[in-house]
Amino acid sequence: MASIKGGLPLRKTRIDPWKDEWEESYRNEKEKLKEVFKEELVDIFHIGSTSIPAIGFAKPIIDMLLACLHAKTLHRNDFRLWLL
């Protein structure tokens, strides 16, 4: 495995052609998160390269930003998020 100065290993990053299914994956995950956070949730945003079809390529990871009424909401639901 290749490494950079200091001996840290380099990770390979997979980049895929943009796919319509990423938007569907986002919607599915958004619904699961709405069930966890309920009334504490302000909004959920699809961010990152999978949210922008015009880019044409993206890392196949659905990035999401959650806005909650209180930061403690995320910590209170930490275990429930791991179960998703």
Stockholm file with secondary structure:
# STOCKHOLM 1.0

chainA/1-84         MASIKGGLPLRKTRIDPWKDEWEESYRNEKEKLKEVFKEELVDIFHIGSTSIPAIGFAKPIIDMLLACLHAKTLHRNDFRLWLL
#=GR chainA/1-84 SS CCBCTTSCBCCCCCCEECCTHHHHHHHHHHHHHHHHHGGGEEEEEEESGGGCGGGCEECSCCEEEEEESCTHHHHHTHHHHHHC
#=GC SS_cons        CCBCTTSCBCCCCCCEECCTHHHHHHHHHHHHHHHHHGGGEEEEEEESGGGCGGGCEECSCCEEEEEESCTHHHHHTHHHHHHC
//
